[in-house]
Amino acid sequence: MARPRRTPAWARLTLLVALVLAMPIGAVLAAAVTPAGAVWWHIATTFLPEMLATTLVLGLLVALLAGSAGAVTAWLVTCCRFPGHRVLEVALLLPLAMPAYVAGYAWTWLMDVAGPAQSMVRDVTGLRFGEYWFPEMRSLEGAALVLSMVLYPYVYLLCRAAFLAQSTCLVEVSRTLGHSLSRVFWHVALPLARPALAAGIALVLMETFADFGTVQYFGLRTFTTGIYEAWFGMADRGAASQLAAVLLMCVALLLALEHASRGGRRFHPMTTRHAPFQPVPLRGVKAALALLACLAPLALGFLVPAGALFALMLEAGDPLAPHRFLPFLLNSLTLASITAVLAVIIAAWLAWAARLHPGRGQRVANRVVSLGYAVPGSVIAVGVLVPFGLFDNALDAWMRSSFGFGTGLLLSGTIVALVFAYLSRFLGVALQAVESGLTRLKPSFQMAARSLGCGPGEAVRRVELPLSRGAIFTAAILVFVDTMKELPATLIVRPFDFDTLAVRVYNLASDERLAEASTSALLIVLAGLLPVVALTRAMRRR
């Protein structure tokens, strides 16, 4: 009787790595099991139904808008040729570098009563305020629009990579059977890209559920604002942790339902012997509609808010001299680069361990690690500081009793703690992107390499890793840009006198000094443009 194959030590070690990275989430869950106090019962009986309804409706609207915008634009620039498509391949990723709260500030300034839009309406029509209808930006619909137009590049990136990897034969057969290009998209291309679409929407939902700056500025009561109110307003860590635990359970349920709905279906092509796909040229009205469909989310998510920020910068701008921005920029770039490299290495390790040695433990570990993306940054930060502080205090006490001198705080308030918080927060982004790329690799690749004498590790290194470099590069860019924009964790965990561009933007915008904050906000956007352009060029070469 054949003995069951043993899981190697490197694969079992991934469980320990996942456990360590999930430590902030464990700290939140541990605090959530404390007996419910007066604050929790007050929230549960008054605000909880409103928070639940607002969060779910906001998530549904953002998922529909961002999913539609990302999938449609990815299909159009990949499979159609119309004026401006090569520029749009790069430009559609620009909202990825725009912080959602900054876009919210810009849009409310534009659409406010004293803003440029309503002022122009009054000047043109001669009407006074209240005598004309104008959309209310500080609303649930306005927040959903801002969030979806800033977050749709997650779906666009993953869906575009999936469309590029699909078999041309399926598209051509569908066209020969009389299907139009739109029917090919709905009935062939989009179902095959389902893992990428689901991964992108999952990232969008987790970012939406964890967002604080936008929903708080728009006056919405969601789980995230409730967590902040309970933690910082009512000083009840237990109630905040219980709300965060409910939010985690909602996200875990969504991920489990999507994974179960796949039903064991496979989405990789059956053959790689096919000619390069020939994009379909569009002319006339169809070309104009395709151009408009791509320009609409780009304008709403980047061009309009960036233009508003640029106008504000010309009007006032940051009072600091240009050379004073260099430390902010260097700090942001250093943290983002370190976090992106580490996140990709760990995500690839976890993903391939689950692929080569599948088991319930590996799957659960990967899902738990991914949940960190749905937790607000401040909660992750406190979840990092508590165990790190306990370790530092215990080590300091032991050194004093054993050797007569203390060590102080070795981890708390350092770059190590800050990078750890980023990894716990954004590892789910990298893992979703890498796993989405792995689902498109045929199992026969691994089998063929093994039959030629390669071991599992060598087969991954020589065959699967080169084929997955597009997904890995995508994961690195997503983590890099997200780290550049991260605010709450940076505010709480960062070392003393260690500010980033995001902190500079927050400090100015929270004082309603949006014109001065526009300079740092635009620098965040510019810092993310180079990797975004590199990613698009790499996808085009592939």
Phi, psi and omega in degrees: 000129183288135178282145178296143182293130181280144176283126182295164184297322183295327178286322177292330180294334178299329178296320178293319178298315179297323179295318180294316181290335178273006182303317177300322178293320176298323178295322178294315181294324178297320178290334182288339182275001176294151180303139181295134180257191183294325180296316180298314181294327176295315179293317183296326183268350183240302190260342188300314178301320179294317180297318180295313181295315181297316180297315182292316180294317178298315178298319179296315180296316181293320179297317180293313183290311181292320178297316179295312181297316182293315183290316183293313180294323177298320179293318184294313183284341180273318191248001180230155176236120180212164183303126177090006186293326181290325176290321182292333177305321179273316188295329181294345178270353185300322178300344178299330181269002182263114175301139184297319182292328177291317176299322177296318176301314183295316182293319179293325176296320180292319189261002182291169182301319180266007182281175184297322186294307181289328176297321178293321178299315180293322180292322183283316186268339184078005179278157176260165181299134183098344180264001180221157178267139177213137183299139179274117183282324180279073183211174178297318180294320179295318177296320179297320180295314181297312182296316183292322181284342174272330186262349183300335178301336174301313179291319181299314182300309185289321179291322178296318177298322179291319179295321179295331183270355184284155180289131177292331184301319181296320179293315182293321177297318179297321178293321180293337178276005174096007180282139174285171181296325178293321178290325175299319179297311186286325189256345182237298188293313184294316175300322178291333180268015185302316178302318179293318179297316179295320179295318179296316180293324177298317177297318179298315181295317180294322176293322178294314181296329182270352184291137177240313186301316183290308185293326179291320180291329179272001175076030180261145178256102179243181178301321183294315178294326176296321177297315180296318180296317181292322186281309187261331181274317182257357177056039179240096182294324180297315179295320178296319179293325178293321175295319178296324178295321177297318178297318178298319179295322178297315180294317179299322179294318178298315180296320181293320179296319180294318181294320180291329182290344177292332175061030179079007180288152180250149187235011179271154180291152180279342180211154176251005181268085178210152181287158177302142182291135178261108181300150183271123177285138178248144180223161174064229184295321180297319178295320179295319179294320178296318178297317180294320180297327179278327182285330185299304179294328178296316180293316182291325185267340184222305190299313182292307179296324178294320176298320177296317178296320179296319178296319178294323179295320178293329180289317182223292181080170181290135181288345179291149177292154183305322183291344178285345178281341186302314178299319178300314182294316180295320178298315180296314181295320180296311180297318182294320181293313180298315182295319181296316180296311181295320181296319180294318180298313182291319180296317178296320178299311180295319183293316181286331175296318178290333181281317183278328182228069184295144179188164182297323181297317179296316181296315180296318180299316180295321180290322179294318178299322182292338183293340181300334181291339181269356181266133177305147184301325180291325178293317176300319182298314179293323176296336175276316185293326183296304180292324178296320177295320177298318179295314181299317181292320179294317179295318180297318179295319180293319179295322179293319181286331184267321188237355174085008176217153182261163179258344183073204180266106181274328184247318182297136179068029179238171177295329178300313179296322181293317178295322177298319177297318177299316180297316178297328182280319191247002179297330177299327178297309181295320182293320178298317182292317180293317179296324177298321177290324181291330180294342180267001177268127180291138176300337181295336177299311179296317181296318181295318179295321179293323179291339178269008174101002179280143171282171180303316180293320179292324177296321178293315184293320188266338185242298190284324181296314176298325179288340182257007185295333176296315178294323180293318178296320177300316179299318181296318180294317180299315180293320180301310184291321178297321179293323177301327185267346186298134185242302188300314180297323179294318181299321187273319191264339190301150175297163180298135178059037179236085183262150175246176178298321180296321178294320178297317178299314182296316182299323180279315183292327179294338175266016182060028176259059186295325180299320178286328179288343184297328182295310179294325179296318178293328177294324175299317179296314182295323180295334179270352184289319184299309177295328178295316178296318179298320178297317180295319178295322178294319178295323180293319178297322179293000000 
